[in-house]
Amino acid sequence: MATILFYVILGIIILDFLFERWLDYLNLSYLKPELPPELKGIYDHDKYKKSQQYLKANSRFSMISATFSFVLIMLMLTCHGFAWVNEFVQHLSANNYVRTLLFFGILGLGADFLSLPFQLYNVFVIEEKFGFNKTGISTFITDKIKTWFMGGIIGGGILLFLQWAQAAGGSVFWLLAFGGVGIFTIFMAMFYTSLIVPLFNKLTPLEEGELKKAIETMAEKAGFKLADIFVMDGSKRSTKANAYFSGLGPKKKIILYDTLIDELSTEEVVAVLAHEIGHYRNNHIYKGLALSLIQLFIMIFLLSKALALPAFSQALGASQMNFYMGLLAFALLYTPVSFVLDIFMNLFSRKHEYQADAYATSQGLGKSLINALIRLSVSSLSNLQPHPFYRFFHYSHPTLLQRKQAIEKQIS
């Protein structure tokens, strides 16, 4: 059975790589050299040409980096690289929990170091060339160190908890693991902005003025309780803009990127936030969290079955069953399940975006929302006409043209 699982893993990785490259090809071939009539008034000719160049540059880069990752994991599988790392950590420690941390630490850091040239090229060449990058080398290095630290603390903690749950839970491992990771997921949804974001970005209260008053007036009109309004220094890394709400419960925090405030008018910012309020009014946050927990339940239930089978560890070259080799084999085999679940998550997400747009439009902010979406899409050189297949599999939001059409239909 271990041999069969090994070839199934190889097949999944190969099919996934080929399918993703086919989608990239379709998306690139769908580009039109001339400005389509439906984009007139949104993109001018020069900006449209630049957006296509940006897409092509990212697609070529994605092809090269994905091919590198594909070759790397194929070599690790066919040349028994994972088995070698397994033997190496067994010589370093006799403690199974320490072995788990060492195993995934070596693989994680090794993969990150090998991909470092691609990360640098993406930030300091592609994003720099198209005017998006604001990341300095010192910020890049400190971000990297902080990411390693957070990955070690959070990722390592979850790994050790799962390993303990398997050893202590026996037949109810899946229930114990789901409960613990589920509680952590809810905790992070509640406190991510308070605990994690300040490690990477500075949050400052929005100063008194026209924008703050307009936001508070809109929130009060919508019956939406706000705890705080913060401005995040997104411009320290990129010119791209964003905004989001944070937290669960009766009061929420608004986080505005400073680039969003610079890019949009007061009414356009208010329209974007009305869209976010629409998500809360339609309970999208709780629905999304529930869907994530359902996905988590499915994954952990299947994991409990996989870890009980020695063949999962042996498929990657282990001589005997152990937690971390079984977990890695399961993660590789879980790809098709994750692929199907992601399709449904994207379908729900796109539906929710339409509903949030409809809420903002019902507040009399439809035209301002369209203007905001156009400004943000054009400034980020978005591809407004992706191939339908690519959009179906990868887009969590409808395209600008789809959203614009739906809003205009509601206004009329």
SULNORNOR-V443646 format. One record per residue. RES is the residue in one letter. PSI is psi in whole degrees, 0 to 359 (none if undefined). Layout:
res=[RES	RES]
psi=[PSI	PSI]
This chain:
res=[M	A	T	I	L	F	Y	V	I	L	G	I	I	I	L	D	F	L	F	E	R	W	L	D	Y	L	N	L	S	Y	L	K	P	E	L	P	P	E	L	K	G	I	Y	D	H	D	K	Y	K	K	S	Q	Q	Y	L	K	A	N	S	R	F	S	M	I	S	A	T	F	S	F	V	L	I	M	L	M	L	T	C	H	G	F	A	W	V	N	E	F	V	Q	H	L	S	A	N	N	Y	V	R	T	L	L	F	F	G	I	L	G	L	G	A	D	F	L	S	L	P	F	Q	L	Y	N	V	F	V	I	E	E	K	F	G	F	N	K	T	G	I	S	T	F	I	T	D	K	I	K	T	W	F	M	G	G	I	I	G	G	G	I	L	L	F	L	Q	W	A	Q	A	A	G	G	S	V	F	W	L	L	A	F	G	G	V	G	I	F	T	I	F	M	A	M	F	Y	T	S	L	I	V	P	L	F	N	K	L	T	P	L	E	E	G	E	L	K	K	A	I	E	T	M	A	E	K	A	G	F	K	L	A	D	I	F	V	M	D	G	S	K	R	S	T	K	A	N	A	Y	F	S	G	L	G	P	K	K	K	I	I	L	Y	D	T	L	I	D	E	L	S	T	E	E	V	V	A	V	L	A	H	E	I	G	H	Y	R	N	N	H	I	Y	K	G	L	A	L	S	L	I	Q	L	F	I	M	I	F	L	L	S	K	A	L	A	L	P	A	F	S	Q	A	L	G	A	S	Q	M	N	F	Y	M	G	L	L	A	F	A	L	L	Y	T	P	V	S	F	V	L	D	I	F	M	N	L	F	S	R	K	H	E	Y	Q	A	D	A	Y	A	T	S	Q	G	L	G	K	S	L	I	N	A	L	I	R	L	S	V	S	S	L	S	N	L	Q	P	H	P	F	Y	R	F	F	H	Y	S	H	P	T	L	L	Q	R	K	Q	A	I	E	K	Q	I	S]
psi=[325	320	318	315	322	314	331	318	313	315	318	315	317	313	319	316	312	321	316	323	326	319	319	318	314	317	318	319	344	350	142	129	328	150	115	150	323	346	355	135	347	299	139	174	315	318	322	317	320	323	324	321	322	316	316	319	317	323	317	317	317	319	314	312	322	322	319	313	321	313	320	312	329	322	319	324	310	336	14	37	320	323	323	316	322	313	323	313	332	330	338	328	148	353	124	327	320	320	319	314	318	317	305	332	315	314	316	311	322	314	322	318	319	330	359	317	324	320	316	318	318	314	311	355	296	304	327	316	322	12	18	328	131	7	125	164	326	321	320	316	313	323	318	315	316	322	317	316	312	322	320	317	306	308	316	321	318	318	314	323	316	320	318	318	323	318	323	331	334	236	341	22	314	323	317	316	316	318	313	310	326	316	319	320	315	318	316	324	328	322	10	313	326	327	319	313	316	343	336	333	155	128	123	141	139	128	156	143	193	316	312	318	319	320	314	323	316	317	319	318	324	357	35	119	126	138	309	158	118	151	128	139	62	337	350	345	325	159	351	146	157	170	150	162	153	145	161	166	194	334	140	159	141	129	118	128	142	331	329	317	322	328	323	159	169	313	327	321	317	321	318	319	327	323	315	321	325	324	317	319	328	10	30	327	314	323	317	320	319	318	321	321	325	316	316	318	314	314	314	325	315	323	320	324	320	317	343	353	118	334	332	316	319	336	333	7	5	141	336	163	134	161	308	326	321	321	318	316	318	317	319	321	341	349	312	323	314	321	314	316	323	326	314	322	320	322	313	317	316	320	318	324	318	317	321	322	319	322	313	321	322	341	10	20	18	311	320	325	318	313	319	315	321	312	314	321	316	318	333	6	43	148	108	351	65	158	140	321	316	316	318	318	335	339	124	348	149	162	164	316	321	317	318	314	318	320	315	325	321	321	319	none]
